[in-house]
């Protein structure tokens, strides 16, 4: 429980930033590709934006907590920002990236939407781990 408490503040900060970077990637840079597969998407509204934001926020807290648990053991994931970035990359490669690409096998997603989702997931992971490492160093 103590690890969650330690991860809560930096994870929340990362979560708030992640909401805006998610908007940048998916709402601005890659959104035009969603229009190429219109039957895949539900209508966007305030409820979907709120739910998506809450998921990003909680994901950052979860990643920050997991990072602190693993970094505490030492090894390649300890040692500040470099270890945090290594953990962010491994977590992304192990969880987020395969899930996004695997979903695209069965869901009619434009390939550039998948790229956007994968980049967004990497950004979220980097934010959660990087901010947590910097926060805990002070």
C-alpha positions as CSV (number, residue, x, y, z in Angstrom):
1,X,0.0,0.0,0.0
2,X,2.9,2.3,0.7
3,X,4.1,2.0,-2.9
4,X,0.7,3.1,-4.2
5,X,0.9,6.1,-1.9
6,X,4.4,7.0,-3.2
7,X,3.2,6.6,-6.8
8,X,-0.1,8.5,-6.4
9,X,1.1,12.1,-6.8
10,X,3.6,11.6,-9.6
11,X,1.3,9.2,-11.3
12,X,-1.5,11.8,-11.1
13,X,0.7,14.5,-12.6
14,X,1.7,12.1,-15.4
15,X,-2.0,11.2,-15.9
16,X,-3.0,14.8,-16.4
17,X,-0.2,15.4,-18.9
18,X,-1.1,12.1,-20.6
19,X,-4.6,13.3,-21.2
20,X,-3.3,16.2,-23.2
21,X,-0.6,14.2,-25.0
22,X,-3.3,11.6,-25.9
23,X,-5.4,14.4,-27.3
24,X,-2.4,15.6,-29.3
25,X,-1.7,12.2,-30.8
26,X,-5.2,10.8,-31.2
27,X,-7.2,13.9,-31.5
28,X,-4.9,16.0,-33.6
29,X,-2.2,14.1,-35.4
30,X,-3.9,10.7,-36.2
31,X,-7.6,11.6,-35.9
32,X,-8.0,12.1,-39.7
33,X,-7.2,8.4,-40.2
34,X,-10.2,7.4,-38.0
35,X,-12.5,9.0,-40.6
36,X,-11.3,6.4,-43.1
37,X,-13.0,3.6,-41.2
38,X,-16.2,5.3,-40.1
39,X,-18.1,2.1,-39.2
40,X,-15.5,1.2,-36.6
41,X,-16.0,4.1,-34.3
42,X,-18.7,5.1,-31.9
43,X,-19.8,8.7,-31.9
44,X,-17.5,10.9,-29.8
45,X,-19.1,12.9,-26.9
46,X,-18.3,14.3,-23.5
47,X,-18.9,10.9,-21.9
48,X,-16.4,9.1,-24.1
49,X,-13.8,11.9,-23.6
50,X,-14.3,11.7,-19.8
51,X,-14.0,7.9,-19.7
52,X,-10.9,8.0,-21.9
53,X,-9.3,10.7,-19.7
54,X,-10.1,8.7,-16.5
55,X,-8.5,5.6,-18.1
56,X,-5.3,7.5,-19.0
57,X,-5.2,9.1,-15.5
58,X,-5.5,5.7,-13.8
59,X,-3.1,4.0,-16.2
60,X,-0.4,6.4,-15.2
61,X,-0.9,5.8,-11.6
62,X,-0.8,2.0,-12.2
63,X,2.4,2.3,-14.3
64,X,4.0,4.5,-11.7
65,X,3.2,2.0,-8.9
66,X,4.5,-0.9,-10.9
67,X,7.7,1.0,-11.7
68,X,8.3,1.8,-8.1
69,X,7.8,-1.8,-7.1
70,X,10.3,-3.0,-9.7
71,X,12.8,-0.2,-9.3
72,X,13.0,-0.9,-5.5
73,X,14.5,-4.2,-6.3
74,X,17.5,-2.6,-8.0
75,X,18.9,-3.8,-11.3
76,X,18.6,-2.1,-14.6
77,X,15.4,-0.3,-13.7
78,X,16.8,1.5,-10.7
79,X,19.0,4.5,-10.9
80,X,16.8,7.4,-11.7
81,X,15.6,8.5,-15.1
82,X,17.6,6.1,-17.3
83,X,16.2,3.1,-15.4
84,X,12.7,4.7,-15.6
85,X,13.0,5.0,-19.3
86,X,14.1,1.4,-19.7
87,X,11.2,0.3,-17.6
88,X,8.8,2.4,-19.6
89,X,10.1,0.9,-22.9
90,X,9.9,-2.7,-21.5
91,X,6.4,-2.2,-20.0
92,X,5.2,-0.7,-23.3
93,X,6.7,-3.6,-25.4
94,X,5.3,-6.2,-23.0
95,X,1.8,-4.9,-22.5
96,X,0.5,-1.9,-24.5
97,X,2.1,-2.3,-28.0
98,X,1.2,-6.0,-28.4
99,X,-2.4,-5.3,-27.3
100,X,-2.9,-2.5,-29.7
101,X,-1.4,-4.3,-32.7
102,X,-3.2,-7.5,-31.8
103,X,-6.5,-5.7,-31.6
104,X,-5.9,-4.3,-35.1
105,X,-5.7,-7.8,-36.4
106,X,-9.4,-8.3,-35.7
107,X,-10.8,-4.7,-35.6
108,X,-11.1,-2.6,-38.8
109,X,-8.6,0.1,-37.8
110,X,-6.6,2.1,-40.2
111,X,-2.9,1.3,-39.9
112,X,-2.1,4.9,-39.0
113,X,-4.6,4.8,-36.2
114,X,-2.8,1.8,-34.8
115,X,0.5,3.7,-35.1
116,X,-1.1,6.6,-33.2
117,X,-2.4,4.3,-30.4
118,X,1.0,2.7,-30.1
119,X,2.8,6.1,-29.9
120,X,0.2,7.3,-27.4
121,X,0.8,4.3,-25.2
122,X,4.6,4.8,-25.3
123,X,4.2,8.4,-24.4
124,X,1.9,7.5,-21.5
125,X,4.5,4.9,-20.2
126,X,7.4,7.3,-20.6
127,X,5.5,10.1,-18.7
128,X,4.4,7.8,-15.9
129,X,7.9,6.4,-15.3
130,X,9.9,9.5,-16.1
131,X,7.9,11.8,-13.8
132,X,7.8,9.2,-11.1
133,X,11.6,8.8,-11.2
134,X,12.2,12.6,-11.2
135,X,9.6,13.1,-8.4
136,X,11.2,10.4,-6.2
137,X,14.7,11.7,-6.7
138,X,13.8,15.0,-4.9
